[in-house]
Amino acid sequence: MLELKNVNAHYGAIQALRDVSIRIDQGEIITLIGANGAGKTTTLMAICGIVPPSSGTITFEGKAIQGQPPDRIVPLGISQVPEGRLIFPELTVIENLNMGAFLRDDKPEIKRDMDYIFDLFPVLAERGTQRGGTLSGGEQQMLAISRALMSRPRLLLLDEPSLGLAPLVIRQIFEIIVKINKERGTTIFLVEQNANLALKTAHRGYVMEVGRITMSDSAQNLLADEGVKKAYLGLT
């Protein structure tokens, strides 16, 4: 479904990605783990067109998308939930959700998707007329995921969905991620510093260090790898 081949990216003179190659098949949950500053978010930004690659290729369903602006990538079926959530704080919950469906005109299906989201996150139905900025951190993360789902993505990119949340809320969010994957068949690319939780959720995983992919394997094998245990799971 998505393939990055030898992707390099820079912020000015600083090279953030170095020959990154990643493959994601339809229906998978793939995770990218690594230390803070390793280049994980930049990888998502390159896919979305926010940080254009300086070289290499990114193909989505066989079509080259590297260098395309974000407004051309979203309609293809890719949507991102950014780190820090970045909802519209002055808009209500429903208005935020409608922004996610901005490019759609199929009103009956939009209503159906909103009902599905309210089934996933009943608290959002209760807070429908409440401004996004007044929600708790966990509720804002639910809203950010839901807003992305309103575009009906075939590939959902999640950047640090557990960041700053209480353990109970984190567990709920990750249960929903698995549910979306199973019920809707949505392919998910998960960037997450909580390596233990990410690998227990994903089918396969990649490890990134200083802008390079250093390991790739099934999530189960990465969980059992001694190097991964020591570096990312806090185990020796």
N, C-alpha and C positions, 0 to 999 in steps of 0.2 A: 504493500500500500504506500509506504513512504520509505525512501532510501536516500541517505546522505553518503556521498562518495568523496573522500579526500577534501572535505570542506575546511577552508581556512577563513578566519575573520579577524579583523583588527579594529581597535579603538585608537585612531591616530597611528602612532608608531608602535603601539603595544599590540602584540599578537595574542588574541584571546582563544582562538581555536586553531589546532594544528593537525591537519589531515584527518579530520574526524569522519569516520564511516560508521553508519548505523542503519540497520534494516528493521522495519516494523511491518509485520504481516497483518492482514485484516483480521479483526476480532481479538487481537492480543492486548494484554496489558504489559507494557514494557517500562522498566524503570531505569533511570540514569542516576547513579549515586556518585558522591564524591565530596571532598571538603568544600567549605565555603570559599568561593573565588576560583573554583576549578574550571569554570566555563560552562556550567550546566544551564544557567539562565540564558547565556549567549547562544547556546545551541537552539533553544526554543525561539529566541529572537531572530535567529537566522532563518528558521523554518517559516516564521510569520512575516518575514520581509522587513522587520524593524532594523535589523543589523545585516545589511547585504553582505554575502560572502565575498571575499576578495578573490577566491578561486574555489574550484570544486563544483559539484552538482548536487542539487536537491530535486528529487522527482516525487510527485504525488500521483498515484494511480497512472503511472507511465508518462506524466507530463512534467516537463522541467519547470520549476517554480522559483529557482534561485534568482534573486534580484527583483522579483515582482513586488509591487507595493502591497501593504496589508489589505487594502480595499479590494484587491483582485484575488487575494488568497482565501479570504473568508467565504466568498460565494462558492469556492470549489469544494468546501466541506471541512475546513479546518478552523477550529476555534480554540482560543487560549484563555485559561484562567490565570491571570498574572500573580506573581508574588505580591503579597500585601493587599490582595483582593481588588482594590481600585474600583469599587462600585461608585455610582454617582450619589454622593451623600445628601444632596438637596432634593433628589427625586424619591418618590415613594417606591416601595417594593414592587408594586405592579408596573410603575413607570420604568424602573430598571429592567424588569423582565421584557417589557415591550421594546426597550432599546436593543435587547438581544435579538429580537425578531425584526429589526429595522429593515432588513433587505427582503423580507418576505411579504407577500400580499394574499396568502391563502388563509383568510381569517378563521374559517372553521377549524383548520388544522392548528393554527396558533392557539386558539381556545383549548383544543384538545391537549396540546403540549403544556399549556399552563396548568390545566387540571392534573396532568401527570406529575408536574413539578410539585404541586400542592399535596399530592399523595406522597411523594418522596419526602418533602419537608413541610409537614402540617403547620409548623410555626410560621412559615412565610405566608400561608393563607390567613392566619390570625393577624399578621402584621401588614396586610396588603396595602393599607393606606398610610402606613407609618414611613417616615423618611428614612432612607437607608443609613444615613449617618448616625441615627439614634439606636441602631441595632447593636447587639453584643458582637464581639469578634467572631464567635462561632456562627451566629446568624448571618453576619456579613459574608463569611466564607460560603455558607449555603447559598446565599443570594448570588455571589460571584459565579459559582458552579452552575446555578440555575439559569442565570443570564446567558452564559455560554451555550447551554443546552437549547435555549430558545432559537438559536440559529440552525438547529438540527445538524450538528456536525457529525461527520462520519469518523473524524479523528479529533479527539479532545486532548489538548495539551494542558497539563496541570503543573504549576510551578509552586512548590513548597506549600501544599494545601494544609499541612499540620502546623505551620509557623504560628507561634504565639497562642495556640489553643490549649484548653484543658484536656487531659487524657480522655475523659468520657466523650467529649465532643469530637476529638480526633478519631476515636473508634467508630463513632456514628458516621463521620464523613467518609472513612475508608470502607465501611460497609455499603454505603450508597455508591461509591465508586465501583465496587464489584457488582452491585445490582444493575447499574447502568450498563456495564459491559455485558452482563448476562442477558438482561431483558431486552435491550435495544441493539445489542451487537456493536455498540460503539467501541472503536479502537481507542486505546488510551496510552498516552506517553506521559509518564509520571516522573517529574524531577523532585527529589525529596532528600533532605538531609537525615531524616529518620530512616536509616538504611535497613534496620531490622524490620520495621513495619512495611516499608516499600517492597522489600524482597519477599515478604510473606504474602503480599498482595499480588505481585506481578507473576507473569509466566516466565519471562526472561529479563536479564538485566545487563547493563553496561556500567563499568567503573571508569570515571574520568579523573585524571590527575594533570594539573597544569595545562589544560587545554587539549589533552590527548586521551584517547580511549586506550586504557591499559589492560582491560579484561572484558570479556563477554562470555556469558554462559547462561544456563537455565538458572532461574532464581534459586531453586533448591540447591544447586551446586555452589552458587556464590555464597549462600548462607553457611554452607559447610566448609568453605575455603578458609584455611588458617590465616592467610594474609588479610582477607576481608574481615574476618572476626577481630583481628588485632587492630586494624586501622579504622574500621567503621562501626563495629558492633560493640566495642568496649570489652571484648572477651580476649583472654589469653590462654 
